[in-house]
């Protein structure tokens, strides 16, 4: 396998944002006096907002409650990003530099909205490093459906066997598998199960390790 293109997930992979979303969800639920067990957030890591909101409509007793919950969540997220709490994952900048040096194409495929992806890239000082982005508002279905990754592969204009997906979540890995594109897992909040380890090309400890992995398989 020779890799000519990398598809990046964003939340939990490029940025330590899943913790911020979880914190914002907990604070919003507390303000509204809604139940929010630990497994509520974890089940939707990497998935689209549509799937999450359909679940919350039932859990919270209706769309009005869910809409208010999401409004409070995004208010808190915006505040956290504005005050510098959004951190890049270790090794991200070095990996981007390496890919550019090796002329390996790169694209972001995220279950987040384009506006939020752009906001995060600006906050991280890397908005000029990605010319290609596929957001959830560009496809019919978010992860675990394969749409985002298939669209990203098409935009890279590379065959699947020359493309590698970087993911952190079970939903992302399911989407990669459905797209029939090899996937590296760099865990974030959820540690990979034995099944995930079998389905992934490899499980690596950090984005820095991705650079080492690419050097091995591309040379």
MIDOSE-1310 file (N, C-alpha, C; in nm, 2 decimals, decimal comma, always signed):
residues 219
xxxx	+0,08/-0,12/+0,00/+0,00/+0,00/+0,00/+0,09/+0,13/+0,00; +0,06/+0,21/-0,10/+0,13/+0,34/-0,10/+0,02/+0,45/-0,08; +0,03/+0,53/+0,02/-0,07/+0,63/+0,05/-0,04/+0,76/-0,02; -0,13/+0,81/-0,10/-0,12/+0,94/-0,17/-0,22/+1,04/-0,12
xxxx	-0,32/+1,00/-0,03/-0,42/+1,09/+0,02/-0,46/+1,05/+0,16; -0,48/+1,15/+0,25/-0,52/+1,13/+0,39/-0,66/+1,20/+0,41; -0,75/+1,13/+0,46/-0,88/+1,19/+0,50/-0,88/+1,20/+0,65; -0,89/+1,32/+0,70/-0,89/+1,35/+0,84/-1,04/+1,37/+0,89
xxxx	-1,07/+1,29/+1,00/-1,19/+1,33/+1,08/-1,14/+1,46/+1,16; -1,23/+1,53/+1,22/-1,19/+1,65/+1,29/-1,21/+1,64/+1,44; -1,33/+1,63/+1,49/-1,35/+1,63/+1,63/-1,30/+1,51/+1,70; -1,21/+1,53/+1,80/-1,15/+1,42/+1,87/-1,03/+1,36/+1,80
xxxx	-1,00/+1,40/+1,68/-0,89/+1,36/+1,60/-0,79/+1,47/+1,58; -0,83/+1,58/+1,53/-0,75/+1,70/+1,51/-0,75/+1,79/+1,63; -0,87/+1,80/+1,69/-0,89/+1,88/+1,81/-0,94/+1,81/+1,93; -0,90/+1,85/+2,04/-0,95/+1,79/+2,17/-1,09/+1,84/+2,20
xxxx	-1,18/+1,84/+2,10/-1,31/+1,90/+2,11/-1,42/+1,82/+2,17; -1,41/+1,69/+2,17/-1,51/+1,60/+2,22/-1,53/+1,63/+2,37; -1,42/+1,66/+2,44/-1,43/+1,69/+2,58/-1,51/+1,82/+2,60; -1,49/+1,92/+2,51/-1,56/+2,04/+2,52/-1,71/+2,02/+2,50
xxxx	-1,74/+1,94/+2,39/-1,88/+1,91/+2,36/-1,95/+1,84/+2,48; -1,88/+1,75/+2,54/-1,93/+1,68/+2,66/-1,96/+1,77/+2,77; -1,86/+1,86/+2,80/-1,87/+1,96/+2,91/-1,99/+2,05/+2,88; -2,01/+2,09/+2,76/-2,12/+2,18/+2,72/-2,25/+2,11/+2,73
xxxx	-2,26/+1,99/+2,69/-2,38/+1,91/+2,70/-2,42/+1,90/+2,85; -2,33/+1,86/+2,94/-2,35/+1,84/+3,08/-2,40/+1,97/+3,14; -2,34/+2,09/+3,11/-2,38/+2,21/+3,16/-2,52/+2,26/+3,11; -2,55/+2,23/+2,98/-2,68/+2,26/+2,93/-2,79/+2,18/+3,00
xxxx	-2,76/+2,05/+3,01/-2,86/+1,96/+3,08/-2,88/+2,00/+3,22; -2,78/+2,04/+3,29/-2,79/+2,08/+3,43/-2,88/+2,20/+3,44; -2,85/+2,30/+3,35/-2,93/+2,42/+3,35/-3,08/+2,40/+3,33; -3,11/+2,30/+3,24/-3,24/+2,27/+3,21/-3,30/+2,16/+3,30
xxxx	-3,22/+2,11/+3,39/-3,27/+2,00/+3,48/-3,31/+1,87/+3,40; -3,23/+1,84/+3,30/-3,25/+1,72/+3,22/-3,15/+1,61/+3,26; -3,19/+1,48/+3,24/-3,10/+1,37/+3,27/-2,99/+1,37/+3,16; -2,87/+1,34/+3,20/-2,76/+1,33/+3,10/-2,66/+1,23/+3,15
xxxx	-2,69/+1,10/+3,15/-2,59/+0,99/+3,19/-2,47/+0,99/+3,10; -2,36/+0,94/+3,14/-2,23/+0,93/+3,07/-2,25/+0,88/+2,93; -2,33/+0,77/+2,92/-2,34/+0,70/+2,79/-2,42/+0,78/+2,68; -2,49/+0,89/+2,72/-2,56/+0,97/+2,63/-2,46/+1,03/+2,53
xxxx	-2,36/+1,09/+2,58/-2,26/+1,16/+2,49/-2,18/+1,06/+2,41; -2,13/+0,95/+2,47/-2,04/+0,86/+2,41/-2,11/+0,79/+2,29; -2,23/+0,76/+2,30/-2,30/+0,69/+2,19/-2,30/+0,77/+2,06; -2,29/+0,90/+2,06/-2,30/+0,98/+1,94/-2,17/+1,05/+1,90
xxxx	-2,06/+1,00/+1,96/-1,93/+1,06/+1,92/-1,90/+1,02/+1,77; -1,88/+1,11/+1,69/-1,85/+1,09/+1,55/-1,98/+1,08/+1,46; -2,10/+1,09/+1,52/-2,22/+1,08/+1,45/-2,27/+1,22/+1,41; -2,38/+1,22/+1,33/-2,43/+1,35/+1,29/-2,53/+1,40/+1,40
xxxx	-2,55/+1,54/+1,39/-2,65/+1,60/+1,49/-2,79/+1,55/+1,47; -2,82/+1,51/+1,35/-2,96/+1,46/+1,32/-2,99/+1,33/+1,40; -2,89/+1,24/+1,40/-2,91/+1,12/+1,48/-2,92/+1,15/+1,63; -2,83/+1,24/+1,67/-2,83/+1,27/+1,82/-2,96/+1,34/+1,86
xxxx	-3,01/+1,43/+1,77/-3,13/+1,51/+1,81/-3,25/+1,42/+1,81; -3,26/+1,33/+1,72/-3,37/+1,23/+1,72/-3,38/+1,15/+1,85; -3,26/+1,11/+1,90/-3,25/+1,04/+2,03/-3,30/+1,14/+2,14; -3,25/+1,26/+2,14/-3,28/+1,35/+2,25/-3,42/+1,39/+2,25
xxxx	-3,49/+1,40/+2,13/-3,63/+1,43/+2,13/-3,71/+1,33/+2,22; -3,67/+1,21/+2,21/-3,74/+1,11/+2,29/-3,69/+1,11/+2,44; -3,56/+1,13/+2,46/-3,51/+1,13/+2,60/-3,55/+1,25/+2,68; -3,56/+1,37/+2,61/-3,59/+1,49/+2,68/-3,74/+1,53/+2,67
xxxx	-3,82/+1,45/+2,60/-3,96/+1,48/+2,59/-4,01/+1,57/+2,49; -3,94/+1,58/+2,38/-3,99/+1,67/+2,27/-3,89/+1,76/+2,21; -3,93/+1,81/+2,09/-3,83/+1,89/+2,01/-3,80/+2,02/+2,07; -3,89/+2,08/+2,14/-3,86/+2,21/+2,20/-3,75/+2,20/+2,31
xxxx	-3,76/+2,10/+2,39/-3,65/+2,08/+2,49/-3,52/+2,05/+2,42; -3,52/+1,97/+2,32/-3,40/+1,94/+2,24/-3,34/+2,06/+2,18; -3,42/+2,14/+2,12/-3,37/+2,26/+2,05/-3,31/+2,36/+2,15; -3,37/+2,38/+2,27/-3,31/+2,46/+2,37/-3,18/+2,40/+2,43
xxxx	-3,18/+2,27/+2,44/-3,06/+2,20/+2,49/-2,94/+2,23/+2,39; -2,97/+2,21/+2,26/-2,87/+2,23/+2,16/-2,82/+2,38/+2,15; -2,92/+2,47/+2,17/-2,89/+2,61/+2,17/-2,79/+2,65/+2,28; -2,82/+2,60/+2,40/-2,74/+2,62/+2,52/-2,60/+2,56/+2,50
xxxx	-2,60/+2,44/+2,44/-2,47/+2,37/+2,41/-2,38/+2,45/+2,32; -2,44/+2,50/+2,21/-2,36/+2,57/+2,11/-2,31/+2,71/+2,17; -2,40/+2,77/+2,25/-2,35/+2,89/+2,32/-2,23/+2,87/+2,40; -2,23/+2,76/+2,48/-2,12/+2,72/+2,57/-2,00/+2,68/+2,48
xxxx	-2,02/+2,61/+2,38/-1,90/+2,57/+2,29/-1,84/+2,70/+2,23; -1,92/+2,79/+2,18/-1,87/+2,91/+2,12/-1,79/+2,99/+2,23; -1,84/+2,99/+2,35/-1,77/+3,06/+2,46/-1,63/+3,00/+2,49; -1,63/+2,86/+2,49/-1,51/+2,79/+2,52/-1,40/+2,81/+2,41
xxxx	-1,45/+2,81/+2,28/-1,36/+2,83/+2,17/-1,30/+2,97/+2,17; -1,39/+3,07/+2,20/-1,35/+3,21/+2,20/-1,25/+3,24/+2,31; -1,26/+3,16/+2,42/-1,17/+3,19/+2,54/-1,05/+3,10/+2,53; -1,02/+3,03/+2,42/-0,90/+2,96/+2,40/-0,89/+2,82/+2,46
xxxx	-1,01/+2,76/+2,48/-1,01/+2,62/+2,54/-1,00/+2,51/+2,44; -1,01/+2,54/+2,31/-1,00/+2,44/+2,21/-0,85/+2,42/+2,18; -0,81/+2,30/+2,20/-0,67/+2,26/+2,18/-0,65/+2,16/+2,07; -0,54/+2,19/+1,99/-0,51/+2,09/+1,88/-0,45/+1,96/+1,95
xxxx	-0,47/+1,85/+1,88/-0,42/+1,73/+1,93/-0,26/+1,72/+1,91; -0,19/+1,67/+2,00/-0,04/+1,66/+1,99/+0,00/+1,59/+1,85; +0,09/+1,66/+1,79/+0,14/+1,60/+1,66/+0,07/+1,64/+1,54; -0,04/+1,72/+1,55/-0,12/+1,76/+1,43/-0,03/+1,85/+1,34
xxxx	+0,03/+1,95/+1,39/+0,10/+2,04/+1,30/+0,22/+1,97/+1,23; +0,29/+1,88/+1,31/+0,40/+1,81/+1,25/+0,35/+1,71/+1,14; +0,24/+1,65/+1,16/+0,18/+1,56/+1,06/+0,14/+1,64/+0,93; +0,08/+1,75/+0,95/+0,04/+1,83/+0,83/+0,17/+1,88/+0,76
xxxx	+0,27/+1,92/+0,83/+0,39/+1,96/+0,76/+0,45/+1,84/+0,68; +0,45/+1,72/+0,74/+0,51/+1,60/+0,68/+0,43/+1,57/+0,55; +0,30/+1,57/+0,56/+0,21/+1,54/+0,44/+0,24/+1,64/+0,33; +0,26/+1,77/+0,36/+0,29/+1,87/+0,26/+0,42/+1,85/+0,20
xxxx	+0,52/+1,81/+0,28/+0,66/+1,79/+0,23/+0,66/+1,67/+0,14; +0,58/+1,56/+0,17/+0,58/+1,44/+0,09/+0,48/+1,45/-0,02; +0,41/+1,56/-0,03/+0,31/+1,59/-0,14/+0,20/+1,48/-0,13; +0,16/+1,45/-0,01/+0,05/+1,36/+0,02/-0,08/+1,45/+0,03
xxxx	-0,18/+1,43/-0,05/-0,30/+1,51/-0,04/-0,37/+1,49/+0,09; -0,45/+1,59/+0,13/-0,52/+1,58/+0,25/-0,66/+1,65/+0,24; -0,75/+1,60/+0,32/-0,89/+1,66/+0,32/-0,95/+1,63/+0,45; -1,04/+1,72/+0,50/-1,12/+1,69/+0,62/-1,26/+1,64/+0,58
xxxx	-1,30/+1,53/+0,65/-1,44/+1,48/+0,63/-1,50/+1,47/+0,77; -1,58/+1,56/+0,81/-1,63/+1,57/+0,94/-1,78/+1,57/+0,95; -1,84/+1,51/+1,06/-1,98/+1,51/+1,08/-2,03/+1,65/+1,13; -1,93/+1,74/+1,15/-1,97/+1,87/+1,19/-2,01/+1,96/+1,07
xxxx	-2,07/+2,08/+1,10/-2,11/+2,17/+1,00/-1,99/+2,25/+0,95; -2,00/+2,30/+0,82/-1,89/+2,37/+0,76/-1,85/+2,50/+0,84; -1,95/+2,57/+0,89/-1,92/+2,69/+0,97/-1,84/+2,66/+1,10; -1,87/+2,54/+1,16/-1,80/+2,51/+1,28/-1,66/+2,46/+1,25
xxxx	-1,65/+2,38/+1,14/-1,51/+2,33/+1,10/-1,42/+2,45/+1,07; -1,48/+2,55/+1,00/-1,40/+2,67/+0,97/-1,36/+2,75/+1,09; -1,45/+2,76/+1,19/-1,43/+2,83/+1,31/-1,31/+2,76/+1,39; -1,32/+2,62/+1,39/-1,21/+2,55/+1,47/-1,08/+2,56/+1,40
xxxx	-1,08/+2,56/+1,27/-0,95/+2,57/+1,19/-0,89/+2,71/+1,22; -0,97/+2,81/+1,22/-0,92/+2,95/+1,25/-0,87/+2,95/+1,39; -0,94/+2,90/+1,48/-0,90/+2,90/+1,62/-0,77/+2,83/+1,64; -0,75/+2,72/+1,56/-0,62/+2,64/+1,57/-0,51/+2,70/+1,49
xxxx	-0,53/+2,81/+1,41/-0,43/+2,87/+1,33/-0,39/+2,78/+1,21; -0,48/+2,70/+1,16/-0,45/+2,61/+1,05/-0,55/+2,62/+0,94; -0,62/+2,73/+0,93/-0,73/+2,75/+0,83/-0,67/+2,75/+0,69; -0,54/+2,79/+0,68/-0,48/+2,79/+0,54/-0,41/+2,66/+0,50
xxxx	-0,43/+2,56/+0,59/-0,36/+2,43/+0,56/-0,45/+2,33/+0,49; -0,58/+2,35/+0,49/-0,67/+2,26/+0,43/-0,75/+2,33/+0,32; -0,73/+2,30/+0,20/-0,81/+2,36/+0,09/-0,93/+2,28/+0,06; -0,94/+2,15/+0,11/-1,05/+2,07/+0,08/-1,12/+2,03/+0,21
xxxx	-1,25/+2,05/+0,22/-1,33/+2,01/+0,34/-1,46/+1,95/+0,29; -1,50/+1,84/+0,35/-1,63/+1,78/+0,33/-1,70/+1,78/+0,47; -1,81/+1,86/+0,48/-1,89/+1,87/+0,60/-2,02/+1,80/+0,59; -2,08/+1,78/+0,70/-2,21/+1,70/+0,70/-2,32/+1,77/+0,62
xxxx	-2,31/+1,90/+0,60/-2,41/+1,97/+0,52/-2,39/+1,95/+0,37; -2,29/+1,88/+0,33/-2,26/+1,85/+0,19/-2,31/+1,71/+0,15; -2,35/+1,63/+0,24/-2,39/+1,49/+0,21/-2,53/+1,46/+0,26; -2,58/+1,34/+0,22/-2,72/+1,30/+0,26/-2,72/+1,25/+0,41
xxxx	-2,61/+1,18/+0,44/-2,61/+1,12/+0,58/-2,47/+1,13/+0,64; -2,47/+1,15/+0,77/-2,34/+1,16/+0,84/-2,30/+1,02/+0,88; -2,19/+1,01/+0,95/-2,14/+0,88/+1,00/-2,24/+0,82/+1,10; -2,25/+0,69/+1,10/-2,17/+0,59/+1,04/-2,20/+0,55/+0,90
xxxx	-2,28/+0,63/+0,83/-2,30/+0,61/+0,68/-2,17/+0,65/+0,61; -2,14/+0,60/+0,50/-2,01/+0,62/+0,43/-2,00/+0,75/+0,35; -2,11/+0,82/+0,34/-2,12/+0,94/+0,25/-2,00/+1,04/+0,26; -1,97/+1,08/+0,38/-1,86/+1,18/+0,40/-1,73/+1,13/+0,34
xxxx	-1,70/+1,00/+0,37/-1,57/+0,95/+0,32/-1,57/+0,92/+0,17; -1,68/+0,88/+0,12/-1,69/+0,86/-0,03/-1,68/+0,99/-0,10; -1,74/+1,10/-0,05/-1,73/+1,23/-0,11/-1,59/+1,28/-0,10; -1,52/+1,26/+0,01/-1,38/+1,30/+0,03/-1,29/+1,23/-0,06
xxxx	-1,31/+1,10/-0,08/-1,22/+1,03/-0,17/-1,24/+1,07/-0,32; -1,37/+1,11/-0,35/-1,39/+1,16/-0,49/-1,32/+1,29/-0,51; -1,33/+1,38/-0,40/-1,26/+1,51/-0,41/-1,11/+1,50/-0,42; -1,06/+1,40/-0,36/-0,91/+1,37/-0,37/-0,87/+1,32/-0,50
xxxx	-0,97/+1,26/-0,57/-0,95/+1,20/-0,71/-0,84/+1,10/-0,70; -0,85/+1,01/-0,60/-0,75/+0,90/-0,59/-0,83/+0,77/-0,57; -0,77/+0,66/-0,61/-0,84/+0,53/-0,59/-0,84/+0,50/-0,44; -0,93/+0,42/-0,39/-0,95/+0,39/-0,25/-0,82/+0,33/-0,19
xxxx	-0,75/+0,24/-0,27/-0,63/+0,17/-0,22/-0,52/+0,27/-0,19; -0,53/+0,39/-0,24/-0,42/+0,49/-0,21/-0,46/+0,59/-0,11; -0,58/+0,57/-0,04/-0,63/+0,66/+0,05/-0,63/+0,60/+0,19; -0,61/+0,68/+0,29/-0,61/+0,63/+0,43/-0,70/+0,73/+0,52
xxxx	-0,79/+0,68/+0,60/-0,87/+0,76/+0,68/-0,81/+0,76/+0,83; -0,81/+0,88/+0,89/-0,77/+0,89/+1,03/-0,89/+0,92/+1,11; -0,92/+0,83/+1,21/-1,04/+0,84/+1,29/-1,01/+0,81/+1,44; -1,11/+0,86/+1,52/-1,09/+0,83/+1,66/-1,21/+0,75/+1,72
xxxx	-1,33/+0,75/+1,65/-1,45/+0,70/+1,70/-1,50/+0,57/+1,64; -1,58/+0,49/+1,71/-1,65/+0,37/+1,65/-1,73/+0,41/+1,53; -1,81/+0,52/+1,54/-1,89/+0,56/+1,43/-1,81/+0,59/+1,30; -1,69/+0,65/+1,32/-1,60/+0,69/+1,21/-1,55/+0,56/+1,15
xxxx	-1,51/+0,46/+1,23/-1,46/+0,34/+1,18/-1,57/+0,26/+1,10; -1,69/+0,26/+1,15/-1,80/+0,20/+1,08/-1,82/+0,27/+0,94; -1,81/+0,40/+0,94/-1,82/+0,47/+0,81/-1,71/+0,44/+0,72; -1,59/+0,43/+0,77/-1,47/+0,39/+0,68/-1,49/+0,25/+0,63
xxxx	-1,54/+0,16/+0,71/-1,56/+0,02/+0,67/-1,67/+0,02/+0,56; -1,77/+0,09/+0,58/-1,88/+0,10/+0,48/-1,83/+0,16/+0,35; -1,74/+0,25/+0,36/-1,68/+0,31/+0,24/-1,57/+0,22/+0,17; -1,53/+0,12/+0,24/-1,43/+0,03/+0,20/-1,30/+0,10/+0,18
xxxx	-1,26/+0,18/+0,27/-1,13/+0,26/+0,27/-1,06/+0,23/+0,40; -0,93/+0,19/+0,40/-0,86/+0,16/+0,52/-0,86/+0,28/+0,62; -0,85/+0,24/+0,75/-0,87/+0,34/+0,85/-0,77/+0,31/+0,96; -0,70/+0,42/+1,01/-0,62/+0,41/+1,13/-0,70/+0,48/+1,24
xxxx	-0,70/+0,41/+1,36/-0,76/+0,47/+1,47/-0,66/+0,53/+1,57; -0,69/+0,65/+1,61/-0,61/+0,72/+1,71/-0,71/+0,76/+1,82; -0,72/+0,68/+1,92/-0,83/+0,69/+2,02/-0,83/+0,82/+2,09; -0,95/+0,86/+2,13/-0,97/+0,98/+2,20/-1,05/+0,95/+2,33
xxxx	-1,18/+0,98/+2,34/-1,25/+0,95/+2,47/-1,29/+0,80/+2,48; -1,30/+0,73/+2,37/-1,34/+0,59/+2,37/-1,23/+0,50/+2,33; -1,19/+0,41/+2,42/-1,08/+0,32/+2,39/-1,14/+0,21/+2,29; -1,06/+0,17/+2,19/-1,11/+0,07/+2,09/-1,13/-0,06/+2,15
xxxx	-1,24/-0,13/+2,11/-1,27/-0,26/+2,15/-1,19/-0,36/+2,06; -1,19/-0,48/+2,10/-1,12/-0,59/+2,02/-1,17/-0,59/+1,87; -1,30/-0,57/+1,86/-1,36/-0,57/+1,72/-1,31/-0,45/+1,64; -1,30/-0,33/+1,71/-1,24/-0,22/+1,64/-1,10/-0,24/+1,60
xxxx	-1,02/-0,30/+1,68/-0,88/-0,33/+1,65/-0,87/-0,42/+1,53; -0,96/-0,51/+1,52/-0,96/-0,61/+1,41/-1,00/-0,54/+1,28; -1,09/-0,44/+1,28/-1,14/-0,37/+1,17/-1,05/-0,26/+1,12; -0,97/-0,20/+1,21/-0,88/-0,09/+1,17/-0,75/-0,15/+1,11
xxxx	-0,69/-0,07/+1,03/-0,56/-0,11/+0,97/-0,46/-0,11/+1,09; -0,47/-0,02/+1,18/-0,39/-0,02/+1,30/-0,45/+0,08/+1,40; -0,41/+0,06/+1,53/-0,45/+0,15/+1,63/-0,32/+0,22/+1,68; -0,31/+0,35/+1,67/-0,19/+0,43/+1,70/-0,22/+0,52/+1,82
xxxx	-0,11/+0,55/+1,90/-0,13/+0,63/+2,02/-0,14/+0,78/+2,00; -0,10/+0,83/+1,88/-0,10/+0,97/+1,86/-0,09/+1,00/+1,71; -0,11/+1,13/+1,67/-0,10/+1,17/+1,54/+0,05/+1,17/+1,50; +0,14/+1,19/+1,59/+0,28/+1,17/+1,57/+0,32/+1,04/+1,52
xxxx	+0,25/+0,94/+1,57/+0,27/+0,80/+1,53/+0,23/+0,77/+1,39; +0,13/+0,85/+1,34/+0,08/+0,84/+1,20/+0,20/+0,87/+1,10; +0,27/+0,97/+1,13/+0,39/+1,01/+1,05/+0,48/+0,89/+1,04; +0,52/+0,83/+1,15/+0,61/+0,71/+1,15/+0,55/+0,60/+1,07
xxxx	+0,42/+0,58/+1,09/+0,35/+0,47/+1,02/+0,36/+0,49/+0,87; +0,33/+0,61/+0,82/+0,34/+0,64/+0,68/+0,48/+0,62/+0,62; +0,58/+0,66/+0,70/+0,71/+0,65/+0,65/+0,75/+0,50/+0,63; +0,69/+0,41/+0,72/+0,72/+0,27/+0,70/+0,65/+0,21/+0,58
xxx	+0,53/+0,25/+0,56/+0,45/+0,18/+0,45/+0,48/+0,25/+0,31; +0,53/+0,37/+0,31/+0,55/+0,44/+0,18/+0,69/+0,43/+0,13; +0,78/+0,37/+0,21/+0,92/+0,36/+0,17/+0,96/+0,21/+0,16
